[in-house]
Amino acid sequence: MIRISQLVLGFAACFICQTTAGQTGVLELTLKEAVERAQQYSYDAQAARHRFRSEYWNYQYYRANYLPSLGLTSTPYLDRAINKVTLADGTVKFVEQNMLNTDLSLTLNQNISLTGGSFFLETAAQRMDMLSSKSTSWQTSPIIVGYRQSLFGYNSLKWERRIEPIRYREAQRRYIETLELT
């Protein structure tokens, strides 16, 4: 019983020494420094900073939508099947068929805000392997040039070009105003 009380007393002494040692530093601030800290670390300031950061990245996404984009697409497809084949004499034979089909395309795309469409430049290759008979066939499209546009659609690119810069300026004003009020 004496050992347990000595052990508890020892832990209590260590805990008290630890907590008082951590409280020795005193932070003295001038009024200006206190106001700056409040503006920087207050909930309203942090919320305004996060809202502005969100608006900033929305604006960057809008700007990136007008840059050329490069895409690489590949679609592998493996088909293994056992098919029923009726022979000339009327008997049925089950034949294993294995086919590997692979498509690969590289596309360069540029959006046009005036019309709402996009120009594209594409190259593609397709390969089909019949694994059971070890035969291979290819099809390639060295270069495809085209233009995509919906006929009866709304031109979102044109309206984004008008609206997004205004939204971004408004977000900047709102951020500055919120920081001044906190």
C-alpha positions in Angstrom: 0.0 0.0 0.0 2.9 2.3 0.8 4.5 1.6 -2.5 1.3 2.5 -4.5 1.0 5.8 -2.6 4.6 6.6 -3.3 4.2 5.8 -6.9 1.0 8.0 -7.2 2.8 10.8 -5.4 5.8 10.5 -7.7 3.5 10.7 -10.9 1.7 13.7 -9.4 4.9 15.5 -8.7 6.1 14.9 -12.3 2.8 16.0 -13.8 2.8 19.3 -11.7 6.4 20.0 -12.7 5.7 19.4 -16.3 2.6 21.6 -16.5 4.2 24.5 -14.7 7.3 24.3 -16.8 5.3 24.6 -20.0 3.6 27.8 -18.8 6.7 29.9 -18.2 6.5 31.8 -21.5 4.4 35.0 -21.5 3.3 36.5 -24.8 3.1 40.3 -24.7 1.4 42.0 -27.6 0.8 45.6 -28.6 -2.7 46.6 -29.7 -1.7 46.6 -33.3 -0.2 43.1 -33.0 -3.3 41.8 -31.3 -5.5 43.2 -34.0 -3.3 41.7 -36.8 -3.4 38.3 -35.0 -7.2 38.5 -34.7 -7.5 39.4 -38.4 -5.2 36.6 -39.4 -6.5 33.8 -37.2 -10.1 34.5 -36.6 -12.8 32.2 -37.8 -14.2 34.8 -40.2 -10.8 35.5 -41.7 -10.1 31.8 -42.2 -13.5 31.2 -43.7 -13.0 34.1 -46.1 -9.6 32.8 -47.0 -11.0 29.4 -47.9 -13.9 30.9 -49.8 -11.5 33.0 -51.8 -9.2 30.0 -52.4 -12.2 28.0 -53.8 -13.2 30.9 -56.1 -9.6 31.2 -57.2 -9.4 27.6 -58.2 -12.8 27.8 -60.0 -11.3 30.7 -62.0 -8.2 28.7 -62.8 -10.4 25.8 -64.0 -12.3 28.3 -66.3 -9.0 29.6 -67.7 -7.6 26.0 -68.2 -10.8 25.2 -70.2 -9.4 27.5 -73.0 -6.0 25.8 -73.2 -5.4 22.9 -75.6 -5.9 19.5 -74.0 -4.1 16.3 -74.9 -5.7 13.0 -74.1 -4.5 9.4 -74.4 -7.2 6.6 -74.4 -6.6 2.9 -74.4 -9.3 0.2 -74.2 -8.1 -3.4 -73.9 -10.7 -6.1 -74.2 -10.2 -9.8 -73.7 -12.9 -12.3 -74.8 -12.6 -15.9 -73.9 -15.5 -18.1 -74.9 -16.5 -21.7 -75.7 -18.8 -21.5 -78.6 -21.1 -24.2 -80.1 -20.3 -24.9 -83.7 -22.5 -27.1 -85.9 -20.4 -29.1 -88.4 -21.5 -30.1 -92.0 -22.5 -33.6 -90.9 -24.9 -32.2 -88.2 -22.7 -32.9 -85.2 -22.0 -30.2 -82.7 -18.5 -29.3 -81.6 -17.5 -26.9 -78.8 -14.6 -24.7 -79.8 -12.6 -22.4 -77.5 -12.1 -18.9 -78.9 -9.8 -16.3 -77.4 -9.7 -12.8 -78.8 -7.8 -9.7 -77.5 -8.9 -6.4 -78.9 -6.9 -3.2 -78.1 -7.7 0.4 -79.1 -5.3 3.3 -78.6 -6.0 7.0 -79.5 -4.2 10.2 -78.9 -6.3 13.4 -79.2 -5.4 17.1 -79.2 -8.4 19.3 -78.5 -8.9 23.1 -78.5 -12.2 24.8 -77.4 -13.5 27.8 -79.4 -15.5 30.2 -77.3 -16.9 32.2 -80.2 -18.9 29.2 -81.5 -18.9 26.9 -78.5 -17.3 24.0 -80.4 -13.9 22.5 -80.5 -11.3 21.6 -83.0 -9.5 18.3 -82.6 -6.6 16.4 -84.1 -6.6 12.6 -83.5 -4.6 9.6 -84.3 -5.8 6.0 -83.5 -4.7 2.4 -83.8 -6.7 -0.8 -83.2 -5.3 -4.3 -83.0 -7.2 -7.6 -82.8 -5.5 -10.8 -81.9 -7.2 -14.1 -82.3 -5.2 -16.0 -79.7 -6.5 -19.5 -80.6 -5.4 -19.2 -84.3 -2.5 -16.8 -83.6 -3.6 -14.3 -86.2 -3.4 -10.5 -85.9 -5.1 -7.7 -87.7 -4.5 -4.0 -87.5 -6.4 -0.8 -88.3 -4.8 2.6 -88.1 -6.0 6.2 -88.6 -2.8 8.2 -89.0 -4.5 11.6 -88.6 -8.1 12.7 -88.2 -8.9 16.4 -88.2 -12.4 17.6 -87.1 -14.7 20.0 -85.5 -17.3 19.2 -82.8 -20.3 21.4 -82.0 -23.8 20.8 -80.9 -26.3 22.2 -83.4 -29.1 23.3 -81.0 -27.1 23.6 -77.8 -26.4 26.6 -75.6 -22.9 28.1 -75.9 -21.5 27.7 -72.4 -18.0 28.8 -73.4 -19.2 32.2 -74.6 -21.1 32.9 -71.4 -18.3 31.6 -69.1 -16.0 34.0 -70.8 -18.3 36.9 -69.8 -19.3 35.7 -66.3 -16.2 34.1 -64.8 -13.9 37.2 -64.7 -16.8 39.1 -63.0 -17.2 36.3 -60.4 -13.5 36.3 -59.7 -13.4 40.1 -59.3 -16.4 39.9 -57.0 -14.7 37.2 -54.9 -11.6 39.4 -54.6 -13.7 42.3 -53.4 -15.6 40.2 -51.0 -12.3 38.7 -49.6 -10.8 42.2 -49.0 -14.0 43.5 -47.5 -14.2 40.6 -45.1 -10.6 41.0 -44.0 -11.2 44.7 -43.3 -14.3 44.0 -41.2 -12.7 41.3 -39.0 
